[in-house]
């Protein structure tokens, strides 16, 4: 299953619980979703995160970035945390298809509950768990 297929599957599975998806449309490297009450969300999928693409997300946009769980993407997350935590509806979904694992993080919320002194260690632990690394 590639990232596009995974994103569409995730959107449909999530809607089984919430039952609020009105429509979705695949377009280029993203899936555009419309939910009840006029809420819109964009699921971008790319193996490796591109900082320019994330920076282009508007403050009022609901954006999900579906990517592979790898060192490059972890570094993008850690190095740009201060920017990401200011975007209320920004979500990252890191996938490890070899182990059928994922971890999902919403920096805006995580920043409110995480200890800043151990943030990088916590992110690394979530990454390691997704990668099946036991310490």
N, C-alpha and C positions, 0 to 999 in steps of 0.2 A: 504494500500500500504506500503510495507516495504522499507527500505532504498535503497536496490538494485534496486527495481522497480522504485523508485522515481528518482534515479540517471540516469537510462536508459531513463526514460520519459523526464527528464530535458535535456539530451544530444540530444534527437530527437527533442524536441521542440525548443531548441536553434538553431539547424541546419535548421529549417524551415525558419529562418531569414537569417542566414549566408550562408547556402547552401555550406558548405565546408567539411563536414564529408565524408571521403572515406570509413571508416569501424570502427566497434567497436567490442570488444570481451570481454565477461564476464569471469573473471578468479579469483577464490577465493573471496577475499573481495574487489575486484576492477574491474573497467571497463577500458580497454585500448582502446584509441581512436586514430585514425590516420586521419589527416586532409590534405587537399590539401597543396602543397608546402612542404610536408614532416614533417609537425608539428605533434608531438605526445603529448598526454595528458593522465594522469592517474587520474581516479576518484576513490578515496578510500571511502568506506562507512562503518561506524561503529557507533553504538549508542553513545559511549563515546570515545573521542579522546585518543590516546596513544602517549605520548611524544616521545617515542623511534621511532615510525613509522614516525612521522613528522621530527624528526632529521635526519632520514635516507634519506630524499629527497635530491637529488643532486641539486647543485646550478643551473644547466642548465635544470632541469626537470620541466615540467609544471604539477603541482599536485593540485587537488581539493580534499578537505576533506569534505565529506557530513556526518553530524552528527546531533544529536538531540540538540535542543536549551535547555540546562540545565545548572545548576550552575557549575557542574564539567567542562564542556567544556568551559564555560566563564572563569573560573579560569585558565585553561590551556592557553587560549589565552592571558589573562592579564599577567600572571606570566612569560610567555615566549615571550612577545612582541618584545623585543630587538633581539632575534634570528629570529623570523618570519619576521620581517621587512627587513631583509637582503636578503631574498629569493625572487627574482624578480617575479617568476611565481607560487607563492603559494596562494591559494584561499581557504577560509573556507565558507561553506554553512551550516548555522544553521537552522534546521527545527523545526516547531511546527505544527504537523499534526492535532492537535485538533482544531486549529484556521485556518488551511490552510495558515499559515504564514511562511516566511523565511527571513533571512537576510544574505547577502553575503558581505564578506569583503576580500580585498586583502591588507594585511598589508604593503607591499612595497609601494603601492600607497597611502594608508591611512596615513602612517607615514609622507609623504611629505606635506599633506594638513592639518593634525590635529595639534592642539595645544598640545604639550607634557604635559603641566600642567593640562589639562582637559581630557587627553586620557581615563583614567579609567572611568570617569564620562560619557564620550561619548559612550564608549563600553557598559556600563551598561544601558544607555538610549536605544541603539539599541536592546539590549537583552530584556529589559522591553517591548518595543514596539512589538517585535516578540511574547512575552509571553502574550500580551494583558493587561499588567499592566499599568494603567493610574494613573499618580501622579498629 
